[in-house]
């Protein structure tokens, strides 16, 4: 069977009422479409694909990062590349809730069909909590557990781009309330250049939308504009303008991606609509006094961590610790924190009497995210002595089993990444000997604490964690640490 017939057959099957999407079916279709990139005849057939095919794909789509949704997105993206016009379906609503909308479109045609308004599209098809979850975690590696809880930002940004057109009826306040603006800020630190480009494009379009003459008036409008402008002018490392056939944007992009900075703006965009928040006065005072934003440092790190507020010191401290723990995604974020000696301050604060359990948990999550990055883990091991700090802290009776197990898990990741570093190309013999000796001494002390937890039958969950950590430590210590004679990246 020829390529064109295979593709036609696959697409025709999608148009049938009893078609059920599967990952295997979609991957086969994507492979066939990719094979047709040089086949003009097959592309012509695809370009004129039946509307029922497109609506079936869209109603089966949930816009998440699970394999099934990624497969549907790839099919739609490839069809669009071949010339399939999706503008008739905009806004591209999705899921089972969109079935009635597309049925009306097929029955009435473009002239009589009433398109869904941007406000209804956002409220009906995007969950605000999931958008916020996506804002926090879309940059991190996906797992089977969170793939269905995170939207695919490639689709979401294209959706936002389609509704942010001149004279759009979109309600600006809703866009901010529903965490859409927060997601735009977050996506400017994506590892995908095309995602960053589209995020900046949407930000500029939203600025234009806010400045349009319309009847929408809300108190925070000027503050939102001010926030975006600060963000725009803070990136002083100039690169060429973003441009494409559809848009041109005047934002300047930084060569580096500062997740901690973009997360700060994302959180502030939510905070601006909540003046009753305990941290609102402090953050707004900071923004109003800073016409140019320093992207090399964690905003208000000292002032919020060591808050002098007699009433809201706990809330202010937790706000900045939450920001750091969620935004510690790349080595550059670690460097931004270290510009203010951040790790030293967090470690010294951890054992302080003025720090409560929730704040300690946020510090532990920051350390956990940091040691997942090999280069950062090596720096924490050699320059900050994190392994020694953990060894001294974990033996204290002040901390509960959960905290000690968390400390042990951080230690395990630290140990594993330091071993990889010493075994790699940059490992040195003398440094390796010192690292190995320190690792063994610290491991012995930590395993003594974990052994005590593992023998306590009262807390079975903590027992299992302790046993797992002991196994990880023994495995790391038992392996070779010395640099390989011939470096092999596959090992």
N, C-alpha and C positions, 0 to 999 in steps of 0.2 A: 504494500500500500504506500502511495506517495506521501510526502510530508504534508502537502496541502490537505489531502483527504484525512490523514490522521488528526490534524488540528481541527478540521471541520467536524469530524466525528466526536472528538472530545468536547468541543464547544456545544454541539447539538445535544449531547447527553446532559449538560448543565441546564439547558433550557427545559428539560422534562420535569414534570411536577414531582416525581418520586426521587429526584436526584438528591443524594446525601453527600456532602463534601467530606473527603478524607485527605489526610496529609499525603498519602501515596499518590492519589489521583491528581492532586494539585501539583506535586513535584514533577510528575510525568508531563503535565501540560506545560509547566514552566520550561522544562527541558526542550520540549518540542518547539515552543515559541522562540527560545534562544537559538535553536538550530535554523529558524526561519529568518534570522537577521539579514541574510544576504539573498533571500528568496523573495523577489518583488511580487511574484504571483501569489504566494502564500500570504504575504503582508496585506495585499489588496483584499483578500478574502477576510482576513482578520479585521481589517479596518471597517468593514461593513457588517460587523457582528450584530446578531439579533439583539434587540433591546432586552428580551427576556433573559438572555445570558448574563448581561450586566446586572440586572435587577436581582437575579438569583444569587449572584456572587455577593452583592451588597447586603442583601437580607440575611445571608449566612455569616456575614462579617461582624465581628464585635470590636474591632480596632485595638485588640490587645496584642501582647508580644508572644502569645502561645504559637506553636508551630503551625496550627491550622490557619490562624489569622494572618500570619506572616506569608503563608502560601497564597492566600487570596489576594493579599496586597501585591505580591510579586506578579500575579497574573494581571491584575488591573493596571499596574505600572507598565508592564510590557505591552499590553494592549494600547495604552495611551501613547507609548513611544512609537508604535506602528501607525498612529494616526486616528485611533478611535476617539471620538469626541464625547467627553464626559460632562461637558458644560450644561447639557440639557437636563442633567440630573441634580445639578447643584441647588442647594447645598447637599453634599453627598451624605445623606443620613443613612444609617446602617442598622442592622439587627432586625429582629422579628417585628419591632415596633414600626419599622419603615415599610412593611409589606403593603399596608393600605395606601400609603402615599404613592408608591410605585404602581400599584394597581390603578389608581386614579389617573396617573400620568399616561399609562398605556390606553386607558379607555377614552380620556378626554383630549389627549394630545397636548402639545406645548401651549397652544393659544388659549385653551380653556382651563388648563390645570393651574391651581393656585399653589405656588411654591410655599414651603414652610418658611416662616420668618426666622432670621438669625437667632433671635431670643428663644423661640420655641425649640429650635434645633439644639442649642446649647443646653437648655434646661431638660429636654427630653432624652437626648442621646448621650450626654456626657455627665457622669457622676462627679460632683465636686470633690468628694473624698478621694476618689480614684485619680482625679487630676492632681490633687495635692500629693498623693502617693507617688505618682509619676514624676512630679517635680523633684521629689527627694531622691528617687532611686533609679531613674532612667539611665543615668551614666554608669551605674554599677553593673557588673556581670549578671546576666539573668540566670535564674534557677527555675526548676520545675514548679516550685512553690509560689514564686512571685510573678511568673510570666503572665498569668491570667489576671493579675491585680494591677498591671501597669499598661497604660495605653502605648501604642506604637507612635512615637512622637513624629515620625515621618508623615503619617497620615493626619495626625491632629494638626500639625502646622500647616499642611496643605488645606485642611478644612478652614482653619482660621484665616489663612490668606484669601480664601474664596469669599468669606463673608465680610472682610474688611475692605470693601470696595468703596469708592466715592459715593456719597449719599446713601450709604447703608443704613438700614433701620435698626441696627444693633444698638442695644442699650449699653453704654460704656460702663456704668456702675455694675451691671450684671456680669460683664466680662471680667471685671476685677473681683467681684464677690465669688464668682464660680471658680476662682483660682486659674483662670486662663492667662492673665497677665503674669502671675507667678511662674507658670510653666514657660512662658516666653523668656523671662529672665534666666531661668535655669537652663534652657536649651542653648543659650549663647556660650555655655561652657561644655557643650557636647564634644565628644571625640570625633564626630562625623562633621566634616567641613560643610557639607550640603545642609545639614540640620542647623548649624550655626548661622549659615547664610540666610536661610529661610526665617529663622527666629529673629534676626536683626531686621529683615524685611518687614515682618509682621509688626515688630515694635514701631518702626517708622510709620507704617500704615495706621497703627492705633493712635499714634501722636497726631497724625493728620485728621483722624476721625474725631478726636477730642477737640480739635481746633475748628471743626466745621461749624457753620452757623446752623444750629438746630434748637429745638425747644427743650432738649434735655438739660436740666440743671441739677447738679448735686454738689453738696458742700465740699467734698473732697476732690473735685475735678482739678482745681489748680494745684493741689498737692501731688496728685498723680502725675500731672504734666511735669512738675518740678522734679519728681523722683526719676522719671525717665530721662530728663535732660541732664541731671547729675550723672546718671549712668552713662549717657552718651559721651559727655565731655571728660569723663574720667579715664577713658582708654586713650592714653596719649602716645602709644606706640603706633604710628600710622602705617597702614598698609593700603593697597589699592582699593578703590570703592568696590562694593559688591554690585554686580550688575548681571542681568540676564535679559532674555527677550521680553520678560514680563514686567520686571521692575528694576529700579535703580535706587540704591540706598546711600545716604550720606553718612552713615555711622562709620566710625573708625574702629577697627577691631584690634585687640591686643594679639601679639604673637602667641602669648601664653593663654591658657584657659584657667581662670581663677574660680573654681567652684565655690570656694568660701565666700567670695565677693558676690557672685550671682545668686547664691542662696540667701545672702543677707538682703539683697534687693527683693527677692521673691517673698521672704518673710515680712519685710516692711510693707510691701504692697497689700498684704492681708491686714497688717496692723493698722494701716491708715484708715480703714473702714471700721476700726474698733477703738475709738478714743477712750473707752472706759477701761482699757487694758492697763495694768499696773506699770508696764514698761513704756507705754505710749509717750509720756512727757519726756523721758530721758532720750529716747530715740529721735523724736521730733526736734528736740533742742539741738541734738548733735547734727542732724541733717540741715537745719536752718543756719547753722554756723559754718557749714562746710560747702562753699560754692564749688570747690574741686574736691573730688573724693580720692583718698589715698588707697589705691588698689594693692599696695604692697604690704598692708597690715590688716589684721582682723579689726573691723570697726568697733571702737569703744571697748576693746578687750579689757584693759585695766579697769576702766571706770565701772563696767558692769560686773566683772568678776569680783572685784573688791568694792562692791557697792556700799556707799555710805548712807543710803536711804534708810531711815529708821523703821519704815513701814514695809517697803517693797524690796529689800535687799535680796531676799531669797528668790523672788520672781525674776529680778534682773540678772542674777547670777545664773539661774537655770536657763534663761533665754539665750545668753551668749554661749553657754556650754552645749545647749541643744544645737545651736547653729554650727559650732565646731564639730560636734560628733556626727552630724548629718552630712557635712560638707568636706570631710576628710576623705577625698576620693582619689587624688593624684599627688605625686611628690611635690608639685608646685604649691598645693594647699598646705602641705607640711612646712614648706619653706616660708610661706606667708605667716604661719603661726610662729615659726622660729625667729622671725624678724623681731618679735617682741619677747624672745626667750619663753615662748608659750609652754613648751613641754616641761621645762624646769618649774615653772609656776604651777602647772597642773599636778606634777608629782609632789611638790612640797605642800600643796594645798590638800591633797588627798587625805593625809593623816591628821589634818588640823581639826580642832574641836568645833570650829565654826561651819564646817561643811556637813550637810545632812546626807542621808543615804541616797536620795535621788540624784544629788549633784555628784556623788562618788560614782554612781552607775553611769552617768553621762561621761565622766572622765574615762571610765573603763571602756566604754564604747568607742571613744576617740582613739584610745590606745589600740583597741582591737582592729579598727579600720586602718590605723597607721602601720601596724606590723604585717598587714597583708601585702604591702608594697615592698618588694625585696630591697630596693635601694634605701628606703626609709628605715626598714628593719635593721639594716647594717649600721646606719647612722645612730639609731637608738641603742644598738648594742655597744658600739665602739666609743661614741662620744658622750652619750647620756647615761651609759651604764644601767639601762633599764632592767637587765637580768639581775643585777645586784639589788636594785631598788625593790623588785618584786620579791626577791628572797627575804629581804628584811621585813617587808610589809606583811607578807603572807603568814608569818609566824606570830603576828600580833593577835592577842585575844579580843581586841576591839572589833574585829571584822567577822561577819557571819560566814556561813558555809558557802552561800551563793557568791559572795564577793571573792572568797578565796579560790573557788573553782574558776571564776571569771579570770582572776589574776593568773591562774595556772594555764588557762587556755591561751591567754596573751603570751605567756612565757613559751608555750609549745610552738606557736607560730613564729615567734622571735627566733627560737632555736633552729627551726627548720629552714628559715630563710637565711640565717647567718651561716649555716652549714653549706647551703647552696652557693653562697657568696665565696666562701673559702675554697670550695671545690671548683669554682669557676676560673676564668682567665685572669681575674684581678686578685686572686688569692695569693698570699705570700707566706712563706714557711714560718717565719718567726711569729707573725700575727696569728697564723693558724694554731700554733702551739699554745699561745696565750688564750685564744678564744676557746679552744678545746678544754683547757684546764679550768677556765672560769665556768664554762658550761657544765662540766662534771661536778664541780664543787656546789654550784647553785642547784643543780638538779637533785643532788642528794638531799639537800635541806628541804626542797619543795616537795619531793616525793614522800618525805617523812610526814609532812602535814597532810598530803593527799591520802596517805595510807590510813591515817587516823579517821578522816572523813569516810573513806571507803568501808570502814568497819562499823560504822554507826547505822544500824538497821532502821532507825527512826525516820531517816530522810532518804528514801530509796532513789529519788530523782538525783539528789546530790551525790549519792553513792556511785551511780552510773557515770556521772560526769567525772568524778575523781578517778575512777578506774580507767576511763578512756584517756584522760590526761596522762596518767602513769604510763600507759602503753605507748602513747605518742612520744613521751620523753625518752623512754627506754629505747624506742626505735631510732630516734635521732642520735642519741649518745652511742648506740651500738654500731652505727654506720661510720664509714671513713669520712674524715674531715679534711685530710690532706689534699692539696691541689693535685688534679690528675696530670699525669705526664703529658698526655695529649688530650686537650680539651674537646669534649664531645657534647654539643648542645642538646642532643636528643636524650641524654641520660638524666 
